[in-house]
Amino acid sequence: MKTKILVLAMVLLLSFNMKAQGMPTYDNTNFISLVKQLLESGKQTAQMIKSVQFLKDAKESIEKVSSVVQQLRAVEEIAANNQRLINVMQNDLQDILNSPYIKPEEVTRVAKSFDAIVQNSLDTVDFMGEILSSDNLKMSDAERAEVLKEKELESKQMVSNIQTKTKRYKDIISFRKMQDKINNRETQY
């Protein structure tokens, strides 16, 4: 038993000479600083999430405005094309129909061909009004803009078509006028 006490005493004496290596130390200041940093990081993360949401909302708003602007431009272009059609109908068509070089049986055919184009134009305007004012069609802004773009292209084709027909009839009138001058010229000088 004496040996056990002696061994125990030696162990205790030797342990006093050792330093506190491996003993955990607790620094309260570092822990408080770490908690403060975590709280600040959390606040910054929450602020960044709010900023990201704000930017997403702003992007959606810009896309909506862009879609509306595209629709407005398409509507303006269709309206301008319809105005061109009206101008052709008021000016050129009257000149063509009143020309002495257009035969009576051709007047009906000319009027019908121009009438078909104008009727198509009126149908486009009605359809466009329905698309823009009715929620019954359940279209997204992108789909509505796509349909209006198609109608704008159709409107441009109508203007091109009516200009081609007008030019063709004017060429016919010009040719018949020249033919009349040639046929009715004086032959003796």
C-alpha positions, 0 to 999 in steps of 0.5 A: 500500500505504501508503494501505491501511495508513493506512485500516486504521489510521484504522479501528482508531483510530475503532473505539477511540472507539466504545463496545461497543454491540451487543456481547453481554454475558453475565451468569452470575447472571441465567442461574443465576437463570433456571435456578432459576426454571425448576426451581422452576416444574417442581416446582410443575407436577409438584405441581399434576399430583399435586393434580389426580390426587388430586382426580380420584381423590377425585371418583371415590370420592365418585361410587362412594359416592354410587352405593352410597348411592342403591342402599342408599336404593332397597333400604331403600324397597323393603324398607319397601314390602314391609313395608307389603304384609305388614302389609296382608296380615296385618291388612286381608286377614284382616278382609276374608276373614273378613267375613260380607259377602264371598261365598264365591265372592269369597274366591278372587278376593280372595285371588288378586288379593292373591296376585299382588301379593305374588308380584310383590313376592317376585320383586322382592326376588329380582331385587334380591338377584341384582342386588346380589350377582352380578357375572354381570350386568356392570352399572355402579353407575349402571346398577344404581342405575337398575334399583333405582330402577325396582324402587323405583317398581314397589314403590311402585305395588304398595303403592298398588295393594294399598291401593286394593284394600283400600279397595275391598273395605272399601267393599264390605263397608261398603256391604253391611253398611249394605244389610243393616241397611236390609233387616233393620230393623224396620218397625213401631214 
